[in-house]
Amino acid sequence: MEKDKSYFVKLKSLYNLFAIAKMSTIIFVIVLIIDVLNIPTIICNFGSVFLLIGIVIFLLIKFFELHIIELVFVKAVNYFDSYNLSAFLSLSLLLMFYGFTGFQYQLYKLVIIKVALIISFVLIVCRWFYINISYKKVKNKNEKTNVFDLKDLYNNNINLEEGQLIFVDEKDVDYDLLDRTEVINELYQNLLNCKTNGKFVISLCGDWGSGKTTIIKNVKKIIANSNNKELVIIDSFDPWIYEDKGALFRAMFDSIMSEIGINFSINEINSFLSYYLSMIFDDTKFERFKPKHTNNIKEINRIKSMINSYLELNGKRLVFIVDNIERANKHNILLLFRMISTVLDFNRTIYLLAFDKIKMEKIFEADFDMDFEYLDKIIQLELELPTISKDKIHHINEVVIGNIMQVYGMSDEDMSAIKGIITEYSSNINDLRDLKRNINSVLSFNFNSNNYLNRVDSFIIKYISIKNKKLIESFIRNCFRYPFRI
């Protein structure tokens, strides 16, 4: 049954059904007004038949510009499906209106509506079959993936035929291979036991690739498994994807609003955001939106009061997670800290900020000409990730490479020959991200290339070419300059 419903499930996930119903109602009303006022006939009676023809030609041009016909045959739910569903609902409303209201109409109009409704319905059914059959074919292929999670490679959960290539996925994970349970528990306990009535800011500092995101995901997993109804996690906000500070401000505010379920009007939100942007940066771009009257400022305070009341009366505490802050636009970094410090200082709210402390310090000194101690006024609790154990990284790397080599069909003799280089190779791995990248770049390339070299030699050469490119380039230049003589 799940396969049969895949078309409508996908349609619902891609397009807001409420918005489609709203659009259908608007189309129904417009068509009804045109019919009641008999606008086409009025245009023709005034000698503007060419205007009517022009409108029809314009609509036809737009029809072909949207590539509607091509979209019908696309093996994926697309705009055509939403357009067709809107048309079907609009035509159904027209048919019901003419059938149940006793409204006078010409017979040909009813015929046109019925024919169009049947065509629209047939298209829905055809698309339903077309998409579901495509889904079924894909599922029946049951193609096995060769992109694995690092944990699967470490535990040797590799269900592939011998010789198939293996790649490592770079997605964020919610497990910890580095035995940092102590850090995870410490962060979890801090979030759980921080019963702030105001705002509280926690920072999680660590080098790039040290696993800050992994730590956060593990903590979120613990919170989810504990069925804690008090903590509301907001982690969908990515500061580095926004270039404009106004867009970043709105996105951060909207993230909070979407989680707590309070809806404000567009005017209220614009007034709130624009006022604070003009206050924080004294930006003339937003100056014209700045509230000039006491009533406007009262409205802004009312928004804050409503949010605070909601959190208090419902026994909720927000945990707003902002990861990878140092990747953001430098102006947005400063805006982010200022917003947390002054604007978004809602009650019962914990901000968890994850960043590379060394990189952030350089940004403050080079781009802001500010003392990094500025953050001391904002952050109340600082957690710093311990240095990753090199021995642990090397152990994981050797186990993973050994498991991959088995799938690649390496003999015990080759494995013995390559053991030394694997140990040396592992000693130059700094973190798990580096480990994954090297497996994809060195191992996968080596066993995918047809260079007629011994696999052990090829592995060594490829590894050196990545770690010391200048050495390889020098070797190649000298080979051409002083060719070997037989």
Protein Blocks (a to p, Z undefined) as FASTA:
>chain_A
ZZmmmmmmmmmmmpcfklmmmmmmmmmmmmmmmmmnommmmmmmnopmmmmmmmmmmmmm
mmmmnommmmmmpccddfklmmmmmmmmmmmmmmmmmmmnopacdfklmmmmmmmmmmmm
mmmmmmmmmmmmmmmmmmmnopacfbdcfklmmnopacbdehiacdddfbdcfbdfkopm
kmmmmmmmmmmmmccfbdcdddddddehilmmmmmmmmmmmmmmnopakbccdfkbcfkl
pmblklmmmmmmmmmmmmnopacdfklmmmmmmmmmmmmnopaklmmmpcfbfklmmmmm
mmmmmmmmmmmmnopacddddehklmpcfklmmmmmmmmmmmmmcghiacdddddfklmm
mmmmmmnopafklmmmmmmbdcddddddfklmmmmmmmmmmmmmmmnopafklmmmmmmm
mmmmmmmpfbfmlmmmmmmmmmmmmmmpcghpafklmmmmmmmmmmmmmlmmmmmmmmmm
mccdZZ
